[in-house]
Amino acid sequence: MTTYKGIKGVKTVSLASDPSPTAEAIGTVWYNTAGGTLKYAIQGAAAWAATPSLNTGRAQAAACGTTSAALFFGGEPPNSNKTESWNGSTWTEVANLSTRAKYGMGGVGTQTAALCMGYHNGGNDTEIWNGSSWSETANLTTGRGRACASVAGTTTAALYAGGQVYPTIYDLTESWNGSSWTETADLNVGRNFLMGLGTSTAMLAVGGITTPTEPTSLSALTESWNGTSWTEVNDINTARGKGAAAGITTSAMIFGGMPGGSALTEKYDGTSWTEVGDLAAAQNENTGFGTTSSAMSVGSHPGSNPAVSQEWADPNYAIKTVTTS
């Protein structure tokens, strides 16, 4: 007679509580003595799930970090200077931005060392976060907002591309070396509300809007930065702007955005974009960070749920209970 030990090489064990649903738990079966149930762990499809909401809902903010340690700052409406810190389970308000309440900025770095640049009405402010407070540092060469930043960059090496000061839409790219900004090679196509991800030497600028007023002209364009210039690569499947992004140039994601509030998620493998699992709740003017295996999408336009916070897990592990019928 075939036994579970014969198939898997391990015995069914008795546990007072369930183990964490991780890769190590896959294929194991145990008896939960507290609940009197037989359980097992599985690996499911990648998916978005709701996490605890922001303390103050807002859109067009900036963010950086990981799903266990992140920073979210600025936003609107109304114009905000608030900063919230994420520890993997809750959002906590910390020190405000130092210059002004603003939105449409770019953000790069980590929970303890971040950079905030630009804002909505042509501001050239740059602020640096040291883990406890913000302070002003050298301004952008050309003030603008609604551009994209190399979110996985650092406070000593970052990129800021595109953007708008009404009615001008920019193709400018500026590079940060830790003390000053320098204009470098332009985008092939100027856009605002585009989605950025990656580092100062390897970045993607995705989608966006190519007109300054309504009706907007949504772009499906993807441009890749190699440290010296931008090159057009394969388009996203659904043209959009005002969305969010995470990852690096060889493994990237975009999610949310407009038209309307979108739940669409697309993943990039370094060559092409593929639609994957939708956001649990549609978001627009949201902010993203993380990786293609563990990302977050935070904030949204006030027409939806501006305090929303969602996490992507790929793969997604779960614990199931054995039942009989």
VOPA-838506 format. One line per 3 residues: number of its first residue (from 1); their letters; for each residue x, y, z of N, C-alpha, C, O. Coordinates in pm, whole numbers. Example, Ala and Ser with C-alpha at 12.3 -4.5 7.8 and 13.67 -1.06 7.14 Angstrom:
% VOPA-838506
1 = as = 1319 -569 780 1230 -450 780 1320 -330 780 1424 -332 846 ~ 1285 -225 708 1367 -106 714 1290 3 787 1341 114 804
This chain:
% VOPA-838506
1 = mtt = 85 -119 0 0 0 0 89 124 0 180 137 81 ~ 60 216 -91 137 339 -98 105 429 20 -12 447 55 ~ 207 487 82 189 577 195 242 715 160 320 731 65
4 = ykg = 199 816 238 248 953 215 399 958 233 469 1027 158 ~ 451 885 334 597 882 354 666 819 234 775 861 195 ~ 604 718 175 663 655 60 669 746 -61 761 737 -143
7 = ikg = 569 835 -73 564 928 -186 658 1046 -164 736 1081 -253 ~ 650 1108 -45 722 1233 -19 851 1215 60 936 1304 62 ~ 866 1100 124 988 1076 200 986 1134 340 1086 1127 412
10 = vkt = 870 1191 382 856 1246 516 724 1199 575 631 1163 502 ~ 716 1201 706 594 1161 774 500 1280 791 544 1395 795 ~ 369 1251 801 274 1353 844 300 1379 992 311 1286 1071
13 = vsl = 309 1509 1028 343 1544 1166 226 1614 1234 132 1658 1167 ~ 232 1624 1364 132 1698 1442 193 1831 1484 304 1835 1538 ~ 121 1940 1460 168 2074 1495 60 2149 1570 -58 2135 1540
16 = asd = 102 2230 1669 7 2310 1745 -44 2430 1664 -152 2481 1690 ~ 37 2474 1565 -4 2586 1480 51 2564 1340 147 2489 1322 ~ -8 2628 1243 34 2611 1104 168 2679 1079 194 2785 1136
19 = psp = 253 2620 995 378 2687 956 347 2802 861 235 2812 809 ~ 443 2889 838 425 2996 740 412 2935 602 484 2841 568 ~ 319 2989 520 303 2934 384 414 2981 291 400 3082 222
22 = tae = 523 2908 291 639 2942 208 676 2825 120 614 2719 127 ~ 779 2844 37 824 2736 -52 862 2611 26 840 2500 -22 ~ 918 2629 146 963 2515 225 846 2429 272 863 2311 300
25 = aig = 727 2489 281 611 2415 331 539 2337 221 457 2250 251 ~ 569 2368 95 499 2302 -16 525 2152 -13 639 2107 -1 ~ 417 2075 -25 428 1929 -28 419 1864 108 419 1741 118
28 = tvw = 412 1943 214 402 1885 348 255 1878 391 173 1960 351 ~ 227 1780 473 93 1761 531 110 1750 681 201 1682 729 ~ 21 1815 757 32 1809 902 -107 1809 966 -206 1850 906
31 = ynt = -110 1760 1090 -233 1761 1168 -224 1877 1265 -136 1881 1350 ~ -318 1972 1252 -323 2087 1341 -398 2046 1467 -520 2029 1466 ~ -323 2029 1577 -384 1978 1700 -477 2078 1765 -570 2039 1836
34 = agg = -454 2208 1742 -541 2310 1802 -679 2309 1739 -780 2327 1807 ~ -683 2289 1607 -812 2290 1538 -867 2154 1504 -981 2140 1461 ~ -783 2051 1525 -828 1916 1494 -851 1895 1345 -946 1827 1306
37 = tlk = -762 1953 1262 -779 1942 1116 -649 1900 1050 -540 1927 1100 ~ -664 1833 937 -550 1793 856 -528 1900 749 -622 1941 681 ~ -403 1946 735 -376 2059 645 -257 2032 555 -177 1942 580
40 = yai = -247 2114 448 -135 2104 356 -110 2240 292 -197 2327 294 ~ 10 2259 236 47 2386 174 55 2371 23 99 2268 -29 ~ 11 2476 -49 16 2474 -194 80 2603 -246 92 2703 -175
43 = qga = 122 2597 -372 170 2715 -442 65 2754 -545 37 2677 -638 ~ 7 2873 -529 -96 2919 -620 -43 3021 -719 77 3049 -722 ~ -131 3075 -800 -94 3177 -898 -61 3309 -830 -113 3339 -722
46 = aaw = 26 3386 -894 58 3520 -843 -69 3604 -835 -158 3590 -918 ~ -76 3690 -735 -199 3768 -716 -173 3891 -630 -76 3898 -554 ~ -264 3989 -645 -266 4107 -558 -361 4083 -441 -464 4017 -457
49 = aat = -326 4136 -325 -412 4127 -207 -407 4258 -130 -304 4326 -128 ~ -518 4293 -68 -525 4416 10 -434 4408 133 -422 4302 195 ~ -371 4519 167 -294 4533 290 -351 4652 368 -435 4724 314
52 = psl = -310 4674 493 -363 4787 569 -348 4920 494 -245 4946 431 ~ -451 5003 503 -456 5129 429 -362 5234 485 -319 5226 600 ~ -330 5332 401 -259 5452 445 -338 5523 554 -460 5508 562
55 = ntg = -269 5599 638 -338 5683 735 -409 5799 667 -518 5839 708 ~ -346 5855 564 -403 5965 487 -401 5928 339 -295 5921 278 ~ -519 5903 283 -527 5868 143 -490 5984 53 -528 6098 80
58 = raq = -416 5957 -55 -378 6061 -149 -324 6001 -278 -288 5883 -284 ~ -319 6086 -380 -274 6046 -513 -152 6126 -554 -117 6225 -489 ~ -86 6082 -663 31 6150 -718 138 6176 -611 202 6281 -608
61 = aaa = 156 6078 -524 262 6083 -424 386 6016 -482 385 5971 -597 ~ 491 6008 -404 612 5935 -440 638 5829 -333 591 5842 -220 ~ 713 5726 -370 742 5618 -276 867 5545 -319 915 5559 -431
64 = cgt = 920 5465 -226 1036 5381 -256 1049 5278 -145 987 5290 -40 ~ 1130 5175 -171 1154 5073 -70 1110 4936 -113 1108 4904 -232 ~ 1076 4853 -14 1038 4714 -37 905 4687 32 851 4773 101
67 = tsa = 853 4566 14 725 4532 77 736 4513 228 635 4497 296 ~ 857 4515 281 874 4505 426 927 4633 489 929 4647 611 ~ 972 4728 405 1027 4853 458 1021 4958 348 1101 4957 255
70 = alf = 924 5050 359 902 5146 251 869 5284 306 842 5301 425 ~ 870 5383 216 839 5522 247 744 5575 141 761 5547 22 ~ 643 5653 183 542 5712 94 528 5858 133 504 5887 250
73 = fgg = 541 5952 36 548 6093 75 482 6185 -27 479 6157 -147 ~ 428 6299 25 359 6396 -57 224 6347 -103 166 6256 -43 ~ 172 6409 -212 45 6369 -269 -62 6476 -257 -39 6585 -204
76 = epp = -181 6442 -308 -295 6533 -306 -424 6455 -330 -416 6337 -365 ~ -546 6516 -314 -575 6646 -254 -604 6631 -106 -639 6522 -62 ~ -590 6737 -25 -521 6860 -62 -371 6834 -72 -323 6727 -34
79 = nsn = -296 6933 -122 -151 6918 -129 -98 6876 7 -133 6933 109 ~ -11 6774 6 33 6715 132 185 6715 145 257 6698 46 ~ 233 6735 268 375 6719 298 399 6597 386 509 6577 438
82 = kte = 296 6515 403 305 6402 494 394 6290 438 402 6268 318 ~ 461 6223 532 541 6104 501 490 5989 587 468 6006 707 ~ 472 5872 526 434 5753 601 536 5643 575 586 5626 464
85 = swn = 565 5568 681 662 5459 676 591 5326 691 501 5312 774 ~ 631 5228 611 569 5094 610 667 4992 664 783 4988 621 ~ 622 4908 759 710 4810 821 675 4666 781 725 4570 840
88 = gst = 590 4653 681 547 4521 639 409 4485 686 349 4390 637 ~ 358 4562 783 223 4533 834 139 4658 860 16 4650 857 ~ 202 4773 886 127 4896 913 199 5018 857 321 5020 842
91 = wte = 119 5123 827 171 5253 788 173 5345 910 75 5352 984 ~ 284 5416 929 300 5506 1043 347 5642 994 440 5649 914 ~ 285 5750 1040 328 5884 1002 460 5917 1069 480 5894 1188
94 = van = 551 5973 988 682 6016 1036 702 6162 995 604 6230 965 ~ 825 6211 993 850 6354 970 806 6399 830 824 6328 731 ~ 747 6519 824 698 6576 699 812 6618 606 925 6639 650
97 = lst = 779 6628 476 870 6692 382 905 6831 432 823 6896 497 ~ 1026 6879 402 1074 7002 465 1040 7129 388 1032 7236 447 ~ 1020 7119 254 1004 7242 175 861 7291 166 834 7409 189
100 = rak = 768 7202 133 630 7244 111 542 7121 91 592 7010 72 ~ 409 7141 97 314 7039 56 313 7033 -95 307 7138 -160 ~ 318 6913 -154 331 6902 -300 291 6763 -349 278 6668 -272
103 = ygm = 273 6757 -480 242 6628 -543 307 6622 -680 360 6722 -729 ~ 302 6503 -743 363 6485 -874 514 6478 -869 580 6511 -968 ~ 570 6435 -758 716 6425 -745 766 6289 -793 688 6200 -826
106 = ggv = 899 6274 -796 963 6145 -814 1028 6103 -683 1064 6187 -601 ~ 1042 5972 -664 1107 5922 -544 1197 5805 -574 1164 5722 -658 ~ 1311 5797 -506 1403 5684 -521 1463 5651 -384 1461 5734 -293
109 = gtq = 1516 5530 -372 1591 5495 -252 1525 5389 -167 1458 5298 -217 ~ 1545 5402 -36 1497 5304 61 1422 5373 173 1408 5495 173 ~ 1374 5294 268 1303 5349 383 1392 5438 468 1341 5527 537
112 = taa = 1522 5417 466 1613 5494 551 1700 5593 476 1771 5673 537 ~ 1695 5589 343 1777 5682 263 1706 5706 130 1721 5627 36 ~ 1628 5814 122 1543 5839 6 1567 5977 -52 1623 6065 14
115 = lcm = 1524 5994 -178 1534 6121 -248 1397 6155 -305 1328 6067 -358 ~ 1357 6282 -293 1232 6332 -348 1265 6450 -438 1332 6544 -395 ~ 1218 6446 -565 1256 6552 -659 1136 6601 -740 1048 6524 -775
118 = gyh = 1136 6734 -769 1033 6794 -852 899 6801 -783 880 6748 -674 ~ 803 6869 -849 663 6863 -809 575 6927 -915 625 6976 -1016 ~ 446 6927 -891 344 6945 -993 350 7075 -1073 325 7071 -1194
121 = ngg = 383 7188 -1014 373 7315 -1087 509 7368 -1132 528 7489 -1142 ~ 602 7279 -1158 732 7321 -1208 837 7339 -1102 941 7400 -1127 ~ 812 7287 -984 909 7300 -877 1036 7221 -903 1031 7113 -962
124 = ndt = 1149 7275 -861 1276 7205 -880 1335 7156 -748 1452 7118 -742 ~ 1253 7156 -642 1299 7109 -511 1356 6968 -519 1303 6882 -590 ~ 1464 6945 -446 1512 6809 -419 1532 6799 -268 1595 6885 -207
127 = eiw = 1478 6693 -210 1493 6670 -66 1551 6530 -44 1527 6438 -121 ~ 1627 6518 63 1689 6390 97 1645 6347 236 1637 6429 328 ~ 1615 6219 252 1567 6159 377 1679 6076 438 1739 5993 370
130 = ngs = 1706 6099 566 1817 6029 633 1770 5920 728 1849 5867 806 ~ 1642 5887 721 1588 5785 811 1502 5844 919 1423 5773 982 ~ 1516 5976 942 1434 6040 1046 1379 6176 1005 1280 6221 1062
133 = sws = 1442 6242 906 1395 6374 864 1437 6405 721 1530 6344 668 ~ 1367 6500 661 1397 6549 527 1477 6679 534 1456 6759 625 ~ 1568 6700 439 1640 6826 430 1661 6860 282 1672 6771 198
136 = eta = 1667 6990 253 1686 7033 116 1828 7006 69 1924 7013 146 ~ 1837 6974 -60 1967 6957 -123 1962 7025 -260 1869 7102 -285 ~ 2056 7000 -349 2066 7073 -476 1943 7053 -565 1894 6941 -579
139 = nlt = 1894 7163 -624 1775 7160 -706 1797 7093 -842 1910 7085 -891 ~ 1685 7046 -901 1686 7003 -1040 1732 7118 -1130 1714 7235 -1096 ~ 1791 7085 -1244 1828 7187 -1342 1704 7250 -1404 1699 7371 -1423
142 = tgr = 1603 7166 -1434 1475 7214 -1489 1362 7163 -1401 1336 7043 -1397 ~ 1296 7254 -1332 1186 7216 -1245 1068 7162 -1323 1031 7218 -1426 ~ 1010 7052 -1276 893 6994 -1339 840 6882 -1250 909 6832 -1161
145 = gra = 716 6844 -1277 654 6735 -1204 599 6631 -1299 610 6645 -1421 ~ 539 6527 -1241 476 6420 -1319 573 6353 -1417 533 6308 -1524 ~ 699 6347 -1378 801 6275 -1453 814 6135 -1393 735 6097 -1307
148 = cas = 914 6059 -1437 938 5927 -1379 1080 5920 -1324 1171 5985 -1376 ~ 1097 5841 -1220 1226 5830 -1153 1272 5685 -1149 1192 5592 -1162 ~ 1402 5668 -1130 1460 5534 -1115 1439 5489 -971 1528 5504 -886
151 = vag = 1321 5433 -944 1277 5407 -806 1375 5320 -729 1390 5336 -607 ~ 1442 5227 -797 1539 5140 -732 1677 5203 -722 1773 5137 -682 ~ 1687 5331 -758 1814 5402 -746 1846 5435 -601 1781 5384 -509
154 = ttt = 1946 5519 -581 1991 5552 -447 2002 5704 -431 1982 5779 -526 ~ 2035 5747 -311 2052 5889 -285 2183 5943 -342 2209 6063 -334 ~ 2265 5857 -399 2388 5901 -465 2389 5875 -615 2483 5913 -685
157 = aal = 2283 5809 -666 2277 5779 -810 2131 5759 -849 2071 5656 -818 ~ 2074 5858 -919 1933 5853 -956 1911 5918 -1090 1997 5991 -1140 ~ 1794 5891 -1150 1756 5946 -1279 1613 5998 -1271 1529 5939 -1203
160 = yag = 1586 6109 -1341 1453 6171 -1344 1426 6212 -1487 1501 6291 -1544 ~ 1317 6159 -1548 1297 6176 -1693 1155 6217 -1727 1059 6175 -1662 ~ 1142 6302 -1832 1012 6347 -1878 953 6451 -1786 1025 6524 -1718
163 = gqv = 818 6458 -1784 749 6550 -1696 678 6663 -1767 674 6669 -1890 ~ 622 6755 -1687 540 6862 -1742 545 6987 -1655 546 6980 -1532 ~ 548 7101 -1721 508 7229 -1662 413 7289 -1766 457 7330 -1873
166 = ypt = 287 7293 -1736 186 7330 -1835 223 7459 -1908 260 7557 -1844 ~ 214 7459 -2044 167 7351 -2132 279 7266 -2191 257 7192 -2287 ~ 399 7278 -2136 514 7209 -2194 527 7067 -2139 522 7046 -2018
169 = iyd = 543 6971 -2229 576 6833 -2190 722 6810 -2226 765 6837 -2338 ~ 798 6759 -2131 943 6749 -2146 990 6609 -2187 930 6508 -2152 ~ 1101 6609 -2264 1174 6485 -2290 1307 6482 -2214 1388 6392 -2234
172 = lte = 1327 6580 -2127 1453 6594 -2054 1480 6477 -1961 1388 6419 -1904 ~ 1607 6443 -1947 1652 6346 -1848 1762 6412 -1765 1854 6473 -1820 ~ 1751 6400 -1633 1856 6451 -1545 1910 6339 -1458 1836 6251 -1412
175 = swn = 2043 6344 -1437 2113 6242 -1359 2166 6304 -1230 2222 6414 -1232 ~ 2149 6233 -1118 2190 6279 -986 2312 6199 -940 2310 6076 -947 ~ 2417 6266 -894 2540 6198 -852 2564 6203 -702 2672 6168 -655
178 = gss = 2464 6247 -629 2477 6257 -484 2495 6399 -435 2480 6427 -316 ~ 2528 6491 -528 2545 6631 -489 2484 6730 -587 2456 6844 -550 ~ 2462 6687 -714 2407 6779 -813 2338 6703 -926 2362 6584 -947
181 = wte = 2251 6776 -999 2182 6722 -1115 2251 6769 -1243 2298 6882 -1252 ~ 2257 6680 -1342 2316 6712 -1472 2224 6662 -1582 2180 6547 -1580 ~ 2195 6749 -1680 2115 6705 -1793 2195 6608 -1878 2313 6627 -1904
184 = tad = 2126 6501 -1921 2189 6399 -2003 2099 6369 -2122 2014 6452 -2155 ~ 2114 6256 -2188 2041 6228 -2313 1889 6228 -2292 1839 6172 -2195 ~ 1818 6292 -2386 1673 6304 -2377 1601 6174 -2410 1655 6087 -2479
187 = lnv = 1477 6163 -2358 1386 6060 -2405 1363 6076 -2555 1376 6187 -2607 ~ 1329 5969 -2623 1292 5979 -2764 1158 6051 -2782 1139 6122 -2881 ~ 1066 6032 -2687 935 6096 -2692 904 6156 -2555 903 6086 -2455
190 = grn = 880 6288 -2552 844 6354 -2428 707 6310 -2379 613 6298 -2457 ~ 696 6286 -2249 570 6241 -2190 562 6287 -2045 664 6311 -1980 ~ 440 6298 -1994 420 6316 -1851 335 6200 -1798 280 6122 -1876
193 = flm = 325 6190 -1668 251 6080 -1605 299 5944 -1654 219 5850 -1664 ~ 428 5932 -1685 483 5804 -1726 530 5725 -1605 545 5779 -1495 ~ 554 5596 -1626 589 5506 -1516 736 5469 -1527 783 5427 -1632
196 = glg = 809 5485 -1415 952 5460 -1415 992 5350 -1318 928 5332 -1214 ~ 1097 5278 -1352 1149 5172 -1265 1295 5148 -1300 1342 5188 -1407 ~ 1367 5083 -1209 1506 5051 -1232 1602 5143 -1160 1566 5206 -1060
199 = tst = 1725 5152 -1212 1832 5227 -1147 1883 5338 -1238 1831 5358 -1348 ~ 1983 5411 -1192 2037 5522 -1269 2113 5476 -1393 2137 5557 -1483 ~ 2151 5351 -1400 2224 5299 -1516 2143 5201 -1599 2186 5161 -1708
202 = aml = 2028 5160 -1550 1943 5066 -1623 1798 5091 -1581 1754 5042 -1477 ~ 1725 5168 -1662 1592 5215 -1625 1495 5197 -1740 1536 5198 -1857 ~ 1365 5181 -1709 1258 5183 -1808 1169 5304 -1783 1138 5336 -1668
205 = avg = 1128 5371 -1891 1027 5477 -1889 911 5425 -1971 925 5404 -2092 ~ 795 5405 -1908 687 5328 -1968 559 5410 -1978 521 5480 -1884 ~ 492 5400 -2094 362 5463 -2112 367 5613 -2094 467 5677 -2126
208 = git = 257 5669 -2042 250 5812 -2016 149 5882 -2104 71 5818 -2175 ~ 153 6015 -2100 59 6099 -2173 139 6200 -2253 233 6261 -2201 ~ 103 6218 -2380 183 6304 -2469 116 6438 -2499 170 6518 -2576
211 = tpt = -1 6464 -2438 -69 6593 -2457 -86 6661 -2322 -104 6593 -2221 ~ -82 6796 -2317 -88 6866 -2188 -228 6882 -2132 -242 6910 -2013 ~ -331 6865 -2212 -469 6886 -2166 -559 6774 -2215 -519 6693 -2299
214 = ept = -682 6772 -2162 -782 6675 -2209 -829 6713 -2350 -832 6833 -2380 ~ -865 6618 -2439 -853 6474 -2413 -708 6430 -2421 -632 6477 -2506 ~ -670 6341 -2334 -532 6298 -2327 -499 6198 -2437 -586 6127 -2488
217 = sls = -373 6193 -2473 -323 6096 -2570 -234 5998 -2496 -120 6030 -2462 ~ -285 5878 -2471 -213 5778 -2393 -109 5707 -2478 -131 5681 -2596 ~ 4 5677 -2417 115 5615 -2488 134 5471 -2442 113 5438 -2325
220 = alt = 174 5385 -2537 213 5247 -2506 364 5229 -2513 414 5117 -2503 ~ 436 5338 -2532 580 5333 -2556 659 5289 -2432 628 5329 -2320 ~ 759 5207 -2456 857 5172 -2353 995 5213 -2403 1034 5179 -2515
223 = esw = 1068 5286 -2320 1206 5322 -2353 1299 5268 -2245 1267 5272 -2126 ~ 1413 5218 -2289 1511 5157 -2199 1638 5241 -2196 1691 5280 -2300 ~ 1688 5269 -2075 1808 5348 -2053 1925 5255 -2020 1913 5169 -1933
226 = ngt = 2038 5273 -2090 2153 5184 -2070 2269 5253 -1997 2380 5200 -1991 ~ 2242 5371 -1943 2345 5446 -1874 2392 5566 -1951 2451 5658 -1895 ~ 2365 5567 -2084 2405 5681 -2167 2295 5729 -2261 2295 5846 -2299
229 = swt = 2201 5642 -2300 2098 5682 -2395 1972 5597 -2379 1973 5490 -2318 ~ 1862 5650 -2438 1733 5581 -2437 1711 5510 -2571 1744 5563 -2677 ~ 1656 5388 -2565 1623 5311 -2684 1480 5259 -2673 1440 5208 -2568
232 = evn = 1403 5272 -2780 1268 5218 -2780 1274 5066 -2784 1348 5007 -2862 ~ 1193 5004 -2696 1180 4858 -2695 1031 4825 -2712 953 4914 -2747 ~ 991 4702 -2687 853 4663 -2713 751 4740 -2629 772 4764 -2510
235 = din = 641 4778 -2694 533 4852 -2629 462 4766 -2525 465 4643 -2531 ~ 397 4835 -2429 305 4767 -2340 179 4729 -2419 155 4784 -2527 ~ 100 4635 -2367 -19 4588 -2438 -132 4689 -2437 -206 4701 -2535
238 = tar = -146 4762 -2326 -254 4860 -2313 -194 4996 -2283 -136 5016 -2176 ~ -210 5091 -2376 -158 5226 -2354 -221 5286 -2230 -342 5273 -2207 ~ -138 5350 -2148 -191 5411 -2025 -92 5509 -1966 27 5507 -1998
241 = gkg = -144 5595 -1879 -63 5685 -1799 -117 5685 -1657 -217 5621 -1628 ~ -49 5759 -1569 -93 5775 -1429 -96 5644 -1353 -172 5629 -1257 ~ -12 5546 -1397 -4 5421 -1325 124 5413 -1243 188 5515 -1218
244 = aaa = 160 5292 -1202 277 5272 -1116 359 5156 -1169 313 5079 -1253 ~ 482 5144 -1118 575 5043 -1167 663 4990 -1055 675 5051 -949 ~ 724 4875 -1082 820 4814 -989 914 4726 -1067 883 4682 -1178
247 = git = 1032 4699 -1009 1124 4604 -1069 1247 4666 -1131 1285 4779 -1100 ~ 1309 4589 -1220 1430 4631 -1291 1409 4609 -1441 1305 4556 -1480 ~ 1505 4647 -1524 1483 4644 -1669 1468 4505 -1728 1414 4491 -1838
250 = tsa = 1513 4403 -1659 1499 4267 -1709 1384 4191 -1645 1353 4079 -1684 ~ 1320 4253 -1545 1209 4190 -1476 1126 4300 -1412 1153 4343 -1299 ~ 1023 4347 -1485 951 4468 -1445 800 4444 -1443 750 4347 -1499
253 = mif = 730 4537 -1377 584 4536 -1373 531 4678 -1382 594 4772 -1333 ~ 413 4694 -1446 335 4817 -1434 195 4778 -1393 149 4668 -1423 ~ 124 4870 -1324 -8 4835 -1273 -90 4961 -1247 -37 5066 -1209
256 = ggm = -221 4948 -1268 -311 5061 -1247 -300 5164 -1357 -244 5138 -1464 ~ -356 5284 -1330 -347 5395 -1424 -480 5429 -1487 -586 5384 -1442 ~ -473 5511 -1594 -592 5553 -1665 -582 5504 -1811 -472 5472 -1855
259 = pgg = -694 5498 -1886 -821 5567 -1862 -900 5506 -1746 -894 5387 -1717 ~ -976 5596 -1681 -1052 5556 -1564 -959 5512 -1455 -847 5564 -1444 ~ -1002 5419 -1375 -916 5352 -1279 -893 5212 -1331 -988 5137 -1351
262 = sal = -769 5175 -1352 -739 5046 -1414 -690 4945 -1311 -623 4980 -1214 ~ -726 4819 -1334 -676 4709 -1251 -570 4628 -1326 -512 4535 -1271 ~ -545 4664 -1451 -453 4585 -1534 -311 4584 -1479 -261 4686 -1432
265 = tek = -248 4468 -1485 -107 4450 -1449 -36 4385 -1566 -85 4289 -1624 ~ 80 4439 -1602 162 4379 -1707 302 4353 -1653 356 4431 -1575 ~ 359 4241 -1697 493 4203 -1654 586 4197 -1774 547 4153 -1882
268 = ydg = 711 4244 -1753 812 4252 -1859 928 4158 -1826 978 4159 -1713 ~ 970 4078 -1923 1076 3981 -1900 1210 4024 -1959 1303 3944 -1970 ~ 1220 4151 -1997 1340 4201 -2061 1324 4212 -2211 1407 4272 -2279
271 = tsw = 1215 4151 -2263 1188 4155 -2407 1046 4201 -2438 1027 4291 -2520 ~ 948 4142 -2374 809 4172 -2406 723 4180 -2280 760 4132 -2173 ~ 606 4243 -2297 509 4262 -2189 397 4158 -2199 350 4127 -2308
274 = tev = 355 4106 -2084 247 4009 -2077 149 4049 -1967 190 4086 -1857 ~ 21 4042 -1997 -79 4072 -1893 -83 3958 -1793 -85 3840 -1829 ~ -85 3996 -1664 -93 3898 -1556 -210 3936 -1465 -298 4011 -1508
277 = gdl = -213 3887 -1341 -327 3907 -1254 -358 4053 -1224 -268 4131 -1193 ~ -486 4089 -1232 -530 4226 -1207 -514 4266 -1060 -512 4181 -971 ~ -503 4397 -1038 -513 4450 -902 -645 4406 -840 -746 4392 -909
280 = aaa = -643 4385 -709 -767 4350 -639 -866 4465 -644 -987 4442 -648 ~ -816 4588 -644 -899 4708 -658 -831 4801 -757 -711 4825 -746 ~ -904 4852 -855 -848 4942 -956 -790 5067 -889 -845 5118 -792
283 = qne = -676 5116 -944 -611 5235 -891 -569 5326 -1006 -544 5280 -1118 ~ -562 5456 -977 -524 5558 -1074 -444 5664 -1001 -480 5703 -889 ~ -335 5713 -1061 -244 5806 -994 -185 5741 -869 -163 5806 -767
286 = ntg = -161 5610 -880 -102 5532 -771 50 5535 -779 107 5588 -874 ~ 114 5479 -678 259 5476 -669 304 5334 -641 240 5262 -565 ~ 415 5292 -704 461 5155 -687 607 5144 -651 685 5236 -672
289 = fgt = 644 5028 -597 783 4995 -565 793 4846 -540 692 4778 -524 ~ 917 4795 -535 939 4653 -508 991 4580 -629 1055 4639 -716 ~ 964 4451 -634 1014 4364 -740 897 4290 -806 783 4305 -763
292 = tss = 925 4212 -910 818 4137 -975 771 4017 -893 669 3956 -926 ~ 841 3984 -790 795 3877 -701 729 3933 -575 654 3862 -507 ~ 757 4059 -544 703 4119 -422 696 4271 -439 795 4340 -420
295 = ams = 578 4321 -476 561 4464 -506 443 4521 -430 360 4448 -376 ~ 437 4655 -426 323 4723 -365 272 4833 -456 349 4897 -528 ~ 141 4854 -452 73 4963 -523 -5 5041 -419 -92 4986 -352
298 = vgs = 25 5171 -405 -26 5248 -291 -86 5380 -338 -33 5445 -428 ~ -197 5419 -275 -261 5546 -305 -342 5542 -433 -322 5453 -517 ~ -433 5639 -449 -515 5643 -569 -589 5775 -577 -597 5849 -479
301 = hpg = -643 5802 -695 -724 5922 -717 -843 5920 -622 -897 5813 -593 ~ -885 6038 -572 -995 6040 -475 -1127 5989 -527 -1218 5963 -449 ~ -1141 5973 -660 -1264 5915 -713 -1279 5768 -678 -1388 5713 -689
304 = snp = -1169 5703 -637 -1176 5563 -595 -1149 5556 -445 -1218 5622 -368 ~ -1050 5478 -404 -1014 5471 -262 -872 5525 -246 -777 5451 -271 ~ -855 5650 -206 -722 5711 -205 -626 5653 -102 -506 5677 -110
307 = avs = -678 5578 -4 -591 5521 100 -552 5376 71 -487 5312 154 ~ -590 5325 -44 -571 5183 -75 -423 5146 -80 -339 5223 -126 ~ -393 5026 -31 -258 4970 -34 -272 4822 -68 -346 4749 -2
310 = qew = -199 4777 -173 -209 4639 -218 -71 4580 -238 24 4651 -272 ~ -61 4450 -215 68 4381 -229 57 4266 -330 -41 4191 -331 ~ 160 4255 -415 169 4149 -515 263 4040 -464 374 4070 -419
313 = adp = 219 3916 -471 304 3803 -432 311 3704 -548 208 3660 -599 ~ 434 3670 -589 455 3578 -700 581 3495 -671 691 3549 -676 ~ 568 3365 -642 442 3290 -634 366 3320 -505 419 3381 -412
316 = nya = 242 3275 -503 154 3298 -390 134 3164 -317 84 3068 -375 ~ 172 3159 -190 160 3035 -114 38 3040 -23 2 3146 28 ~ -25 2925 -5 -145 2920 79 -152 2788 151 -93 2688 109
319 = ikt = -227 2788 262 -251 2668 341 -397 2625 323 -488 2707 333 ~ -417 2497 296 -550 2443 273 -583 2336 377 -494 2271 432 ~ -712 2320 404 -761 2218 498 -817 2101 420 -895 2118 326
322 = vtt = -778 1981 459 -832 1860 396 -976 1842 440 -1006 1842 560 ~ -1066 1826 343 -1207 1806 373 -1255 1679 305 -1190 1629 213 ~ -1367 1627 352 -1428 1508 292 -1570 1541 254 -1632 1630 312
325 = s = -1623 1471 156 -1762 1494 114 -1832 1360 88 -1949 1357 52
